[in-house]
Amino acid sequence: MKGQDPHFSQFYANALYLAPSFAGAIEENRISINYRNQWPAVSGVFNTYSFSYDRYMPNFRSGIGILATYDVAGSGDLSTTNIGLLYSYDIQLNREWHIRPGINFKFTYLGLNYGKLIWNSMITARGTTPSVYPPPFEGVADVDFAFSALAYNDRIWGGVNFDHLFKPRQSFYGDWDTHVPVKVNVFGGIQISRRGRLLNRYSEVISVAANIKYQDRFWQSDLGLYYYRDPVIFGLWYRGIPFVTSQAGDAIIGLIGIKTQNLHIGYSYDFTISNLIASTGGSHEISLVYEFITSTLGSRRRMFHAVPCPEF
């Protein structure tokens, strides 16, 4: 009930959602579209949509971006909409290491489709007397803020993101004590093997990565491996907290993707391994990322230092 944020299995394919430090962490322009269908076998819908655009500005060593997410849960279409403006700044510590602080200032809106709700008077043979309905309510609008920091070199990356620092309200009836709790992400990884070199791109890379999340008393971790051999990428992930709970974990995640010079397309499936294994139908996720360069960057392209993390 307290950890209300949706998550993405392909979190590097939705890098701005993971941390605002990734804004502008590409050669120039990037458009990302992500869709997640979680637990389709459960009654109601649990769908999350995301769109983002970000751009690197070499003259200012900065990145800017916009991120919009829409999450809808349950048969009553309980929806959360976030629209944020992001900024990051690249600090070069030495010849190898960079640090990128980032911020995300966003508008958030919580809504509910009253017409789709089902009450006891609608499911009993003769209804109830009197009928029970809640008083009218309106959607909840508020503002929110996130801060992150990312450190990286040619092979290693790691960072932390603090989201919901403004603790936006989440009550349809004005309960000021009901807020979205702060969420903390710690993520990172390393390229353990790579071969070939073509226009600053390796033709074969093996990476390990992790993403650990904490929100109100609840923990979750993603631990996995990426294998990229131009132009195909495969991934295998474990989601859960090993040796902490009595369950085997939450899910085993498989990924397959195509990565070209400009276009990245990925599909992943979460196979549930918790006690809900027979009830969820797993989770499907699709990502589409398009990167492109315009003439405005010119000769300064060589100054860009890419974050070595995967694209999915």
Order of alpha helices (4+ residues) and beta strands (2+ residues): alpha-beta-beta-beta-beta-beta-beta-alpha-beta-beta-beta-beta-beta-beta-beta-beta-beta
